[in-house]
Amino acid sequence: MSGTDRDLVTALRAELAAVDPSRDCDRRAEIAGLGPELHARDPFVARLAVRLGGHAGPRGEAATGTAPGRRGGPARRTFLLPEHDLDWAHAPEHCRLAYLRGRFLARGSLSLAAGRAHLEFTVPLEEAPVLAGRLADIGLPASRRVRRGHGVVTWKSAESIASFLGRIGASASLLELEARNVARSLRGDLNRVLNAESANLQRSVEAAGRQLAAIDALEVDGRLAEQPRTVRAVAEARRDTPEASLSEIATRLDLHRSAVQRALDRLERLALHDDEGVGRRTRGGRRGGGGSQRRPGSHGPSGAVYGEPTGRAGTGREVGRRGPVGRGGTPSPLA
């Protein structure tokens, strides 16, 4: 975790440790959650143990704090608390939450690394299924696993973690945590939008470059002047405003966006062809390369033969002045 996230977790634990139960049953339930022997690393947890009637354990290297704590943190100090058991099955909701608050301060940890919340309880192996069942009883089921001989009960859902912390007494620190999560989520959404817009802009710039190159090539070989009026207008608009989008060009020319897209696609396709007839108008009004001229003796769509002399027998049906005839010169009944 970063230093800021670590400070937030510390502030949250301090806020939970500062909760002073008003009911005696809640005090006993929290003592039961802390356990008869509490190893406190944080000073606020040590103050909580003293406030609940605990006293320092046997003095020794680990107890007096001369031994370094885990990961170079402060050393632990052991406190002995009165033994209390919680009848979970018959305990009211407030006693259950007080017990879970004590269990979190004694055995829980919260991580906010990499923008993801992770809360876990590290408990004796035989306690893990019991604790997981109790969390499920309050509507917050958690997963559990075994790690180095200990039971680990885990939440990775930010919603479940926030609900649990709020129910056991966190307020100001929880609001700060949720505000950070919202800000992180907004930054992620903004980055995704910016990346998408940057990619779209890059594609638009590349497409405009191809279109301008195609327009220049067609103007050099004279084919641009032979295109329909709409295509020429789109080409001129693209030249005048290379940065304009298809929608902006369509609005400027009072055309549909699809018409602008087709015109620009046509210009790019024509620029890729080296055939002289592509895109040119012929005398008969047809564009070169746009179809085939029917020659004498060619077959029409219905199988008729165009341009054959009348009365000549042939294969298929023949068209002449006497109308269609069948095979062998026999007049067709349709004549």
Secondary structure, DSSP 8 states (H G I E B T S, - for coil): --HHHHHHHHHHHHHHHT---SSHHHHHHHHHHH-SEEEE-SHHHHHHHHHTT-EE---SHHHHT-S--GGG----EEEE-------GGG--HHHHHHHHHHHHHHHEEEE-GGG--EEEEEE-GGGHHHHHHHHHHTT---EEEEETTEEEEEE--HHHHHHHHHHTT--HHHHHHHHHHHHHHHHHHHHHHHHHHHHHHHHHHHHHHHHHHHHHHHHHTT-GGGS-HHHHHHHHHHHH-TT--HHHHHHHHT--HHHHHHHHHHHHHHHH---TTTT-B-TTS-BTTS-----TT-B-TTS-BTT--TT---SS-B-STT--B-GGG-B-TT-
